[in-house]
């Protein structure tokens, strides 16, 4: 338990400061939040490591208090990565106070004082956290049980198994029985299903290299999240991450957007402009929906991939640019390259390493975690809401053609329809045009 001298905190810190509490124990979070709020702290709460990571990115807290057990991530791994990404945050755990190598915060004594206060009120709060193999909480058990009839499916590379009747979730006992390796979890990726752990494993294996990575997966399955995780874990993390959606820009403008242009290069080019590739120099270039890129432009991109040199539209000189290329598509580029719809030579350059993001219906056991994550995320702007059993049953029975993005939108829509009600019921669940 964190130790500190029992002394009243000073009132000299008038500057606003934020504390982030990461714990699966709601009672602990509420008690500590009450004490810290009385000491004029702004307090943010997180139920797990992934949510804490998102809160830290949004709020840049001065201090984070972390429980000894998190339901979604290995604590030691989480803390190592958190320290690297947020070096200015003072971190306190219940394993003995401030963690090793944590920055010394001028507010630390207030945090330790608050912890001592709630310890005196209830000594069981931080001493009863379960280990990874212990019985889950009643709320987590109820949510997981509601989706237990739809087990994990998918192949080793994350693609779906095409068996069973239409609309049913196919079953693959080998995948369902694969032991989860908690060390493969990535904070940004919510879920502990085997297919998501495989995505995490692949990210960790290739992130530190400059290898080109192709991310394949259905729309809304988190391909850009994977790309950002690859950038964050790479040696280029302090350099730019530049993304461009190849399907969202008209063909006539895409070349200039990628490579840049000089003044007067075409009608309307009243001044020169740096292209996305050049803007990513030293960092990572993310080409989303690369399968939609016109064949004529694929040839120019191939020249850049091979030589590292680009030529702005309207310019005769070449520029040397150092970028790592990550690309993504909702299509299977292998078959497209074989049929001539995508350049085979460019495909083999981009797909040196392949990561496939699974559809949401392939990993139904992750649904409760995702629901908790999105409801907590919405709770930053409105009173936090929860689902009753009928609403959760409806979510579990849906096939999710729009995947994780659709789930987030359905929950946001339900929260709006519920108004001031704290509990979301089946009446507020509206799947829109994707409903059955």
Phi, psi and omega in degrees: 000142180301139182248146178197157176285132180286097179216147181294136180292150178282162181248027186272348184270094180275342184289140179297139179216151186238136175244138178248125179252119180248106181199144175280350182272104182298320180299316179298314181301315183294318181295313181293322178298320179298315181294315182293323177298324177293340177263016177068035172266146164274127187243133171243144182241148177220137181278341182205183184292318181297317179293322178298322179298315179296319179297320180295323178294324183281323191249342183050066185291157173280328185221145171233130176255122187241131175289163182282353179220130175241140187287341187243344184222153172289125187299314182299315179295318179300315182293323178299314182288325180295317179299321180292322184273333181231069187294342182270000184267129175282127185244128178237134177238171178272011179268006180144024177093213182300140182282161180298137178073007177286147179295142180279110182270141176292349181260005188300321182297327177294320179296313180295324176298316180296320178295319179295324179299312183284334175296319179294329179285322183207100184288350183272350188302310183258003181259000184242017180294132183286154171279173185299333182266000183281171180296130179290166180293162183298319181293317179295321180296320181294317180294316180295322181295329183292340179248010187290344180281356182236085187287165179301141175227172175128161179268177184297334180265008175095359180278156186280149173273128185263070178227160178093169181292159180299136179086348179270157178271116182294157185242141177220095184302328181295317179291321183294330183268359181294127181293139180279135176257103186295340178289347181270357182293145175243130185306323183288339185262112182275121179141145178235023176287158180305321181293324178285326175294327176293321175299315179298320180298316181293321178300313182294326182290326190251347188302318186285351181264167175266013181301137174289136184236133174253126180251115179249141178172160181295159179302134178084010184265002174098031182294320179291327176298319177297316180299317180293326177293320177299318179293316183298323183272001183265170176288351179266011189297334180272359178258174187294146166249111185244124182245146175217134178267109185292342180269346186266353183245131180304147183305321183295336183256345187296321181298314180294326179293322180282312189260349183083173180208160177267167177296131179079010182296331177204170182301127180096351179276078185283345175208159180290159182215138176284133180280169182296324181296312180295325180295335181270008184308127182088346183242223187236134174253124181250113180261097181278146182051051181298335179294343180269358181291132179300147181301322181297323180280334177300324180295319180290322176296321179299319179298320179292316181300322182285321188254339186075012180244143178230160179231119178297150177296126180088004182242146179263347182269153178253152179240139176269124183231136179252104177224153169262133184258122169245136180228158183217153178201150175271358180258169173264106186290334179303303177299325179295322179290327179289330180270358178087004179277348175216139183298124182295321181294324177289321178303314182290335175286322183277327186261044176297323177226134186246135172233130179246126177271128184284152172292155183296325182291344178280345183226062186297334181292346177275350184302313179301320179295319179293320178299313179300318182297313183288324177294321178292323178296316177292334180293351176288337184244350179210163177306135184293141182242166178222167182258144169271177186295325181293321179292318180295323178297321178295318179297320181291334182273352182278150182269350174054065177295335178265003174061214188298324179297321178294319179302315180299318181291322178296317180292321177295318179297318180296319180296323178291316180295329182287342180062237183274356180291135182277339183251126176271128180250178179298334181294331181272350182279113182232115182273359180064220183290343180272359180295155182265000000 
